[in-house]
Amino acid sequence: MYGPSTIAARRIFKRAIIQGGLEAVSLMSKAGIMPGARGMGAIFTLHHVRPATTKEFDPTAHLTITPEFLDASITKLKADGHIPVALEDLPEFLANPNQAGPAMVFTLDDGYRDNDMHARPVFEKHGVPYTVFISGGFVDRTHSIWWETAEQLINQVDEFTFDYGRGDVSLPTRTLVEKYAAFDRLHKTFTCAEQESIASELDAKARAAGICPTGIVDREVMDENELRQLATRPLARLGAHTIGHLNLAHLTSEQMRSEIIRSSERVAEITGEMPRTLAYPYGDRCAAGPREYQAAEELGFKLAVTTNPGVLHRKDLRRQFALHRISLNGYYQKRRYVGALASGIPFALI
Ligand SMILES: [Zn+2]
């Protein structure tokens, strides 16, 4: 059992290690000693894109980058020879041996309203295509976003009581360190788990504290009309991201397929055509595996993306339903890190 300050120290330590890796690779690249590891490019994952805030308790800061950082990243990638490619055109790109440079592919998960407000103008300025993955339950305000609910709830209360699996546990959440510890414990509970019952317990606790979980979704996520507008933009594509944003690997096969099929149909109602791309919610190895990859293929997608980190290679043509992505992470918003991330090397270092 670790105390709140140990958990906080681990958070800081992990960030320092990754930052160190990025600095090292950025220096190696500057010195011209970077091995040719960038492969055929990278698919980048973004979530929120919005101006920097000065929130004290910000447990999901890694999910937010600023429009200025996005702008600087694209400028840097272009200068390094990366070519903008739409996600759904990636298989043709990878199959062509005569490409002038590696690809840069942009994806944004969850359909946040700031994507249209702050990211779209940057993509349009640079002529860069992008795919927004939307969850039907967020679009229709029938499902909450647990990490947004948890942030607001834990920020507000001085004590957080939750059943993490073995009965109610009360944690003090007065100080910032205690708040981060409670959030991290909840995060751990949601990771690699059947999430529906945990999410409804969290929603009930939030409501009891006067917070409306679907009200948060309404504030943060684009609704059907906004998505319809966005889909008419020439560089924008919408992709499927299920209905309930649940860990698919922990659902029955029928539930998992239904989550995917219904989300495709929901996208088609908005855009007029079935989406060709799918992003598995959470997307790591305990949220999507061979069963989900096979379902994506059988359900008619052209490709699907995970959040397993890595750059693109020609061999990805043989694993089109388990493509790797690289997160543009809010903790590392420095222009020089983007080239390092796109090189794929930091993943070997951490
Ligand atoms: Zn997501």
Boltz pocket constraint, residues with backbone or C-beta under 6 A from the ligand:
constraints:
  - pocket:
      binder: B
      contacts: [[A, 109], [A, 110], [A, 241], [A, 245], [A, 280], [A, 281], [A, 282]]
      max_distance: 6.0
